């Protein structure tokens, strides 16, 4: 990776601070990690429901030719 790209990424993601950790009994999770997981899970739901609701390409053509 070029040093310019590394500098830009370092400016976007400031990792020079203590982590915020939520502790619950024996489970401890970083808030940044939790937010990333929530975003990924949300995107998975969006893609899943879009795959269910949107018609397949060429479905009307196949339906018309089946009769």
Order of alpha helices (4+ residues) and beta strands (2+ residues): alpha-beta-beta-alpha-alpha
